[in-house]
Amino acid sequence: MSERLHKVLAQHGLGSRREIEKWMLEGRILLNGKAALPGEHYRSGDRVMLDGRDVTAHLQTSKGPQVLIYHKPQGQHISVRGPDETPHESESSQDHAAIAGARASVLESLPAIRGGRWLVINAMQTGDSGLLLLTRDGRLADALRRRAATTPTTYVARVLVPAPDFDLATLPRTVNYDGEMLEFETIEAAGGEGTNRWFRIESPHAHRRAAVRALFESRGLAVSRVIQLRFAGLELPRDLPRGRHRAVSEQEVAALYAHAGLAMPQEQKTTANFAATHSRRRPPPDRRKPKRPGSRSMRKHAQQAGAAVPESGAPEAGTGRRPASRPHTQARPRAQERSPARAGMPPSARGRRRGKATGTRKSRR
């Protein structure tokens, strides 16, 4: 079975599908030693190189779909930004001061993925905060970004309201932002004291937080904070501290794939199983010497198991030889029995032979 290469690479978190197609056109991806082109298929056993790095083993590793919820604090970068970069136009001087004191970016605060990376689904400005979704499946990230027009979202905004008799009904539900007319479903008061008021804004579309700011600024109201609470049915947990993340449950991940119009990727074989089934290396032989059937340990185990033990002096079955050890009850055979030829000789003859040999030895001395 084969799949498009850019789809496989995106599914394993190496980049979004658009980025991977661009890398192919730039010649940064090699398939079996040749420059890969958009639309080429990947099959099991192919070798894939990305920027000179072999990612074949990474593609064989099991990569189940995973999505993280991150509670982004205000003033934290999503990715690392250089010191020469200027803040976005929607970032105030207070936000920029908070940015300068940030310890690490969002991506630096997440667990590292070997051979892959986290992809942001609902990007937000540095001065905004709240629910941030990240995935390692590039297909899911691309599909949810394209479906922003049908993704319901919820925000809360802290607004400076100088007039104590401010009438919420006078606030418009539509705003012209970046040449596009955006519509919000409901706007409700969510608490606050004095001139600092909180408002809950719900929309059937996934707008940028800057559009929420533009909604209030169209009435001359200043917005100090915008927090995202909900995205595509996922809500920011109340017990999740700022700067912390949490894995999304399997049911919620399935709902995200269904909303994106995608089928959840199947679990692939792990690297260990792949190596076990495709390794050319033979298993090491068993170098332990087998025990002889006639040894004491074998006879002892046979007696404990109730098996028949061959009698002493009888050849062992299947060996053609007698047992290695002799029972202590058997007497040592006498000399006459060992040498029947000498049994008929008189003792004097046997003695003379011994004497003659003794004399010979003496003469040699």
Buried (B, 14 or more C-beta within 10 A) or exposed (E): EEEBBBBBBBBBBBBBBEBBBBBBEEEBBBBEEEBBBBEBEBEEEBEBBBEEEEBEEBBBBEBEBBBBBBBBBBBBBBEEBEEEEEBEEBBEEEBBEBBEEBEEBBBEBBEEBEBBBBBBBBEBBBBBBBBBBBBBBBBBBBBBBEBBEEBBBBBBBBBEBEEEEBEEEEBEEEBEBEEEEBEBEEBEEEEEEEEEBBBBBBBEBBBBBBBBBBBBBBEEBBBBBBBBBBBBEBEBEEEBEEBEBEEBEEEBBEBBBEBBEBEBBEEBBEBEEBEEEEEEEEEEEEEEEEEBBBEEEBBEEBEEEEEEBBEEEEEBEEEEEBBEEEEEEEEEEEEEEEEEEEEEEEEEEEEEEEEEEEEEEEEEE
